[in-house]
Amino acid sequence: MKDPVHLLLVEDDDIDAMAVKRALREYRVANPLTLARDGLEALEFLRGNGKRKAIPRPNLVLLDINMPRMNGLEFLQALRDDPDLSDTVVFVLTTSSREEDVTAAYRKNIAGYMTKQNAGKDFLSLFNMLSEYWRIVIFPP
């Protein structure tokens, strides 16, 4: 039996974060979830900077693009530049369907790019897809 998949949600919008959490509950996904409000906070969680202790390494990151302080693309660049975190599996989940954002994210080796509108208002279809994904994929150690 596989270990539970740890999730890191990098999302600054409280309503969207609550929708993701609600979808996890409704879909009966009991996987551990950590919420970071922007890219800087996510890096603090991952690296354990300052007074914050590092979280267990997530198997999967759900990343918004449009955030304050450090946006999703800046976070992706920092992640890919860090030898300890460069192989982290990231799915972008955002409102932006701008071609520049999609292209820039894929150039940083994301696993997938989804807009919140296409994921559905309650995100259930997204978590159906992700739960199937993490059942069959072998994640980096």
Contact map, one row per residue, 1 for C-alpha under 8 A:
111000000000000000000000000000000000000000000000000000000000000000000000000000000000000000000000000000000000000000000000000000000000000000000
111100000000000000000000000000000000000000000000000000000000000000000000000000000000000000000000000000000000000000000000000000000000000000000
111110000000000000000000000000000000000000000000000000000000000000000000000000000000000000000000000000000000000000000000000000000000000000000
011111000000000000000000000000110000000000000000000000000000000000000000000000000000000000000000000000000000000000000000000000000000000000000
001111100000000000000000000000110000000000000000000000000111000000000000000000000000000000000000000000000000000000000000000000000000010000000
000111110000000000000000000000111000000000000000000000011111000000000000000000000000000000000000000000000000000000000000000000000000000000000
000011111000000000000000000000111100000000000000000000000111110000000000000000000000000000000000000000000000000000000000000000000000000000000
000001111100000000000000000000001111000001000000000000000101110000000000000000000000000000000000000000000000000000000000000000000000000000000
000000111110000010000000000000001111000000000000000000000000111000000000000000000000000000000000000000000000000000000000000000000000000000000
000000011111000000000000000000000011111001000000000000000000111100000000000000000000000000000000000000000000000000000000000000000000000000000
000000001111110110000000000000000011110000000000000000000000001100100000000000000000000000000000000000000000000000000000000000000000000000000
000000000111110010000000000000000001110000000000000000000000000100110000000000000000000000000000000000000000000000000000000000000000000000000
000000000011111110000000000000000000100000000000000000000000000000000000000000000000000000000000000000000000000000000000000000000000000000000
000000000011111111000000000000000000000000000000000000000000000000000000000000000000000000000000000000000000000000000000000000000000000000000
000000000000111111100000000000000000000000000000000000000000000000000000000000000000000000000000000000000000000000000000000000000000000000000
000000000010111111110000000000000000000000000000000000000000000000000000000000000000000000000000000000000000000000000000000000000000000000000
000000001011111111111000000000000010000000000000000000000000000000000000000000000000000000000000000000000000000000000000000000000000000000000
000000000000011111111100000000000000000000000000000000000000000000000000000000000000000000000000000000000000000000000000000000000000000000000
000000000000001111111110000000000000000000000000000000000000000000000000000000000000000000000000000000000000000000000000011000000000000000000
000000000000000111111111000000000000000000000000000000000000000000000000000000000000000000000000000000000000000000000000011000000000000000000
000000000000000011111111100000000000000000000000000000000000000000000000000000000000000000000000000000000000000000000000000000000000000000000
000000000000000001111111110000000000000000000000000000000000000000000000000000000000000000000000000000000000000000000000010000000000000000000
000000000000000000111111111000000000000000000000000000000000000000000000000000000000000000000000000000000000000000000000011100100000000000000
000000000000000000011111111111000000000000000000000000000000000000000000000000000000000000000000000000000000000000000000000100100000000000000
000000000000000000001111111111000000000000000000000000000000000000000000000000000000000000000000000000000000000000000000000000000000000000000
000000000000000000000111111110000000000000000000000000000000000000000000000000000000000000000000000000000000000000000000000100000000000000000
000000000000000000000011111110000000000000000000000000000000000000000000000000000000000000000000000000000000000000000000000100110000000000000
000000000000000000000001111111000000000000000000000000000000000000000000000000000000000000000000000000000000000000000000000000000000000000000
000000000000000000000001111111100000000000000000000000000000000000000000000000000000000000000000000000000000000000000000000000000000000000000
000000000000000000000001100111110000000000000000000000000000000000000000000000000000000000000000000000000000000000000000000000000000000000000
000111100000000000000000000011111000000000000000000000000000000000000000000000000000000000000000000000000000000000000000000000000000000000000
000111100000000000000000000001111100000000000000000000000000000000000000000000000000000000000000000000000000000000000000000000000000000000000
000001111000000000000000000000111110000000000000000000000000000000000000000000000000000000000000000000000000000000000000000000000000000000000
000000111000000000000000000000011111000000000000000000000000000000000000000000000000000000000000000000000000000000000000000000000000000000000
000000011110000010000000000000001111100000000000000000000000000000000000000000000000000000000000000000000000000000000000000000000000000000000
000000011111000000000000000000000111111011001000000000000000000000000000000000000000000000000000000000000000000000000000000000000000000000000
000000000111100000000000000000000011111011000000000000000000000000100000000000000000000000000000000000000000000000000000000000000000000000000
000000000111000000000000000000000001111111000000000000000000000000111111000000000000000000000000000000000000000000000000000000000000000000000
000000000100000000000000000000000001111111100000000000000000000000101111011000000000000000000000000000000000000000000000000000000000000000000
000000000000000000000000000000000000011111110000000000000000000000001100001000000000000000000000000000000000000000000000000000000000000000000
000000000000000000000000000000000001111111111000000000000000000000000000000000000000000000000000000000000000000000000000000000000000000000000
000000010100000000000000000000000001111111111100000000000000000000000000000000000000000000000000000000000000000000000000000000000000000000000
000000000000000000000000000000000000001111111111100000000000000000000000001000100000000000000000000000000000000000000000000000000000000000000
000000000000000000000000000000000000000111111111110101000000000000000000000000000000000000000000000000000000000000000000000000000000000000000
000000000000000000000000000000000001000011111111100111100000000000000000000000000000000000000000000000000000000000000000000000000000000000000
000000000000000000000000000000000000000001111111000001111000000000000000000000000000000000000000000000000000000000000000000000000000000000000
000000000000000000000000000000000000000000111111100011100000000000000000000000000000000000000000000000000000000000000000000000000000000000000
000000000000000000000000000000000000000000111111111111100000000000000000000000000000000000000000000000000000000000000000000000000000000000000
000000000000000000000000000000000000000000111011111111000000000000000000000000000000000000000000000000000000000000000000000000000000000000000
000000000000000000000000000000000000000000010001111110000000000000000000000000000000000000000000000000000000000000000000000000000000000000000
000000000000000000000000000000000000000000000001111110000000000000000000000000000000000000000000000000000000000000000000000000000000000000000
000000000000000000000000000000000000000000011001111111000000000000000000000000000000000000000000000000000000000000000000000000000000000000000
000000000000000000000000000000000000000000001011111111100000000000000000000000000000000000000000000000000000000000000000000000000000000000000
000000000000000000000000000000000000000000011111100111110000000000000000000000000000000000000000000000000000000000000000000000000000000000000
000000000000000000000000000000000000000000001111000011111100000000000000000000000000000000000000000000000000000000000000000000000000000000000
000001000000000000000000000000000000000000000100000001111100000000000000000000000000000000000000000000000000000000000000000000000000000000000
000001000000000000000000000000000000000000000100000000111110000000000000000000000000000000000000000000000000000000000000000000000000000000000
000011110000000000000000000000000000000000000000000000111111100000000000000000000000000100000000000000000000000000000000000000000000000000000
000011100000000000000000000000000000000000000000000000001111100000000000000000000000000110000000000000000000000000000000000000000000000000110
000011110000000000000000000000000000000000000000000000000111110000000000000000000000000111100000000000000000000000000000000000000000000000000
000000111100000000000000000000000000000000000000000000000111111000000000000000000000000111100000000000000000000000000000000000000000000000000
000000111100000000000000000000000000000000000000000000000001111100000000000000000000000001111000000000000000000000000000000000000000000000000
000000001110000000000000000000000000000000000000000000000000111110000001000000000000000001111100000000000000000000000000000000000000000000000
000000000111000000000000000000000000000000000000000000000000011111100011000000000000000000011110000000000000000000000000000000000000000000000
000000000000000000000000000000000000000000000000000000000000001111100011100000000000000000011111000010000000000000000000000000000000000000000
000000000000000000000000000000000000000000000000000000000000000111110011000000000000000000000111000000000000000000000000000000000000000000000
000000000011000000000000000000000000111000000000000000000000000111111111000000000000000000000000000000000000000000000000000000000000000000000
000000000001000000000000000000000000010000000000000000000000000001111110000000000000000000000000000000000000000000000000000000000000000000000
000000000000000000000000000000000000011100000000000000000000000000111110000000000000000000000000000000000000000000000000000000000000000000000
000000000000000000000000000000000000011100000000000000000000000000111111011000000000000000000000000000000000000000000000000000000000000000000
000000000000000000000000000000000000011000000000000000000000000111111111111000000000000000000000000000000000000000000000000000000000000000000
000000000000000000000000000000000000011000000000000000000000001111100111111100000000000000000000000000000000000000000000000000000000000000000
000000000000000000000000000000000000000000000000000000000000000010000011111110000000000000000000000010011000000000000000000000000000000000000
000000000000000000000000000000000000001000000000000000000000000000000111111111000000000000000000000000000000000000000000000000000000000000000
000000000000000000000000000000000000001100100000000000000000000000000111111111100000000000000000000000000000000000000000000000000000000000000
000000000000000000000000000000000000000000000000000000000000000000000001111111110000000000000000000000001001000000000000000000000000000000000
000000000000000000000000000000000000000000000000000000000000000000000000111111111000000000000000000000000001000000000000000000000000000000000
000000000000000000000000000000000000000000000000000000000000000000000000011111111100000000000000000000000000000000000000000000000000000000000
000000000000000000000000000000000000000000100000000000000000000000000000001111111100110100000000000000000000000000000000000000000000000000000
000000000000000000000000000000000000000000000000000000000000000000000000000111111110111000000000000000000001000000000000000000000000000000000
000000000000000000000000000000000000000000000000000000000000000000000000000011111110010000000000000000000000000000000000000000000000000000000
000000000000000000000000000000000000000000000000000000000000000000000000000001111111110000000000000000000000000000000000000000000000000000000
000000000000000000000000000000000000000000000000000000000000000000000000000000011111110000000000000000000000000000000000000000000000000000000
000000000000000000000000000000000000000000000000000000000000000000000000000000000111111000000000000000000000000000000000000000000000000000000
000000000000000000000000000000000000000000000000000000000000000000000000000000110111111100000000000000000000000000000000000000000000000000000
000000000000000000000000000000000000000000000000000000000000000000000000000000111111111100000000000000000000000000000000000000000000000000000
000000000000000000000000000000000000000000000000000000000000000000000000000000010001111110000000000000000000000000000000000000000000000000010
000000000000000000000000000000000000000000000000000000000111100000000000000000100000111111000000000000000000000000000000000000000000000000010
000000000000000000000000000000000000000000000000000000000011100000000000000000000000001111100000000000000000011000000000000000000000000000100
000000000000000000000000000000000000000000000000000000000001111000000000000000000000000111110000000000000000011100000000000000000000000000000
000000000000000000000000000000000000000000000000000000000001111000000000000000000000000011111000000000000000011111000000000000000000000000000
000000000000000000000000000000000000000000000000000000000000011110000000000000000000000001111100000000001000010111100000000000000000000000000
000000000000000000000000000000000000000000000000000000000000011110000000000000000000000000111110000000000000000011110000000000000000000000000
000000000000000000000000000000000000000000000000000000000000001111000000000000000000000000011111100000000000000001110000000000000000000000000
000000000000000000000000000000000000000000000000000000000000000111000000000000000000000000001111100000000000000000111000000000000000000000000
000000000000000000000000000000000000000000000000000000000000000011000000000000000000000000000111110010000000000000100000000000000000000000000
000000000000000000000000000000000000000000000000000000000000000000000000000000000000000000000111111011000000000000100000000000000000000000000
000000000000000000000000000000000000000000000000000000000000000000000000000000000000000000000001111111000000000000000000000000000000000000000
000000000000000000000000000000000000000000000000000000000000000000000000000000000000000000000000111111100000000000000000000000000000000000000
000000000000000000000000000000000000000000000000000000000000000000000000000000000000000000000000011111110000000000000000000000000000000000000
000000000000000000000000000000000000000000000000000000000000000010000000100000000000000000000001111111111000000000000000000000000000000000000
000000000000000000000000000000000000000000000000000000000000000000000000000000000000000000000000111111111100000010000000000000000000000000000
000000000000000000000000000000000000000000000000000000000000000000000000000000000000000000000000001111111110000000000000000000000000000000000
000000000000000000000000000000000000000000000000000000000000000000000000100000000000000000000000000111111111000000000000000000000000000000000
000000000000000000000000000000000000000000000000000000000000000000000000100100000000000000010000000011111111110010000000000000000000000000000
000000000000000000000000000000000000000000000000000000000000000000000000000000000000000000000000000001111111111110000000000000000000000000000
000000000000000000000000000000000000000000000000000000000000000000000000000000000000000000000000000000111111110000000000000000000000000000000
000000000000000000000000000000000000000000000000000000000000000000000000000110010000000000000000000000011111110000000000000000000000000000000
000000000000000000000000000000000000000000000000000000000000000000000000000000000000000000000000000000001111111000000000000000000000000000000
000000000000000000000000000000000000000000000000000000000000000000000000000000000000000011110000000000001111111110000000000000000000000000000
000000000000000000000000000000000000000000000000000000000000000000000000000000000000000011100000000000000100111110000000000000000000000000000
000000000000000000000000000000000000000000000000000000000000000000000000000000000000000001110000000000000100011111000000000000000000000000000
000000000000000000000000000000000000000000000000000000000000000000000000000000000000000000111000000001001100011111100000000000000000000000000
000000000000000000000000000000000000000000000000000000000000000000000000000000000000000000111100000000000000000111110110000000000000000000000
000000000000000000000000000000000000000000000000000000000000000000000000000000000000000000011111100000000000000011111110000000000000000000000
000000000000000000000000000000000000000000000000000000000000000000000000000000000000000000001110000000000000000001111111101000000000000000000
000000000000000000000000000000000000000000000000000000000000000000000000000000000000000000000010000000000000000000111111100000000000000000000
000000000000000000000000000000000000000000000000000000000000000000000000000000000000000000000000000000000000000001111111000000000000000000000
000000000000000000000000000000000000000000000000000000000000000000000000000000000000000000000000000000000000000001111111111111000000000000000
000000000000000000000000000000000000000000000000000000000000000000000000000000000000000000000000000000000000000000011111111111000000000000000
000000000000000000000000000000000000000000000000000000000000000000000000000000000000000000000000000000000000000000011011111000000000000000000
000000000000000000110110000000000000000000000000000000000000000000000000000000000000000000000000000000000000000000000011111100000000000000000
000000000000000000110010000000000000000000000000000000000000000000000000000000000000000000000000000000000000000000010011111111100000000000000
000000000000000000000011011000000000000000000000000000000000000000000000000000000000000000000000000000000000000000000011011111110000000000000
000000000000000000000000000000000000000000000000000000000000000000000000000000000000000000000000000000000000000000000011001111111000000000000
000000000000000000000000000000000000000000000000000000000000000000000000000000000000000000000000000000000000000000000011001111111100000000000
000000000000000000000011001000000000000000000000000000000000000000000000000000000000000000000000000000000000000000000000001111111110000000000
000000000000000000000000001000000000000000000000000000000000000000000000000000000000000000000000000000000000000000000000000111111111000000000
000000000000000000000000000000000000000000000000000000000000000000000000000000000000000000000000000000000000000000000000000011111111100000000
000000000000000000000000000000000000000000000000000000000000000000000000000000000000000000000000000000000000000000000000000001111111110000000
000000000000000000000000000000000000000000000000000000000000000000000000000000000000000000000000000000000000000000000000000000111111111000000
000000000000000000000000000000000000000000000000000000000000000000000000000000000000000000000000000000000000000000000000000000011111111100000
000000000000000000000000000000000000000000000000000000000000000000000000000000000000000000000000000000000000000000000000000000001111111110000
000010000000000000000000000000000000000000000000000000000000000000000000000000000000000000000000000000000000000000000000000000000111111111000
000000000000000000000000000000000000000000000000000000000000000000000000000000000000000000000000000000000000000000000000000000000011111110000
000000000000000000000000000000000000000000000000000000000000000000000000000000000000000000000000000000000000000000000000000000000001111111000
000000000000000000000000000000000000000000000000000000000000000000000000000000000000000000000000000000000000000000000000000000000000111111100
000000000000000000000000000000000000000000000000000000000000000000000000000000000000000000000000000000000000000000000000000000000000010111110
000000000000000000000000000000000000000000000000000000000010000000000000000000000000000010000000000000000000000000000000000000000000000011111
000000000000000000000000000000000000000000000000000000000010000000000000000000000000001100000000000000000000000000000000000000000000000001111
000000000000000000000000000000000000000000000000000000000000000000000000000000000000000000000000000000000000000000000000000000000000000000111
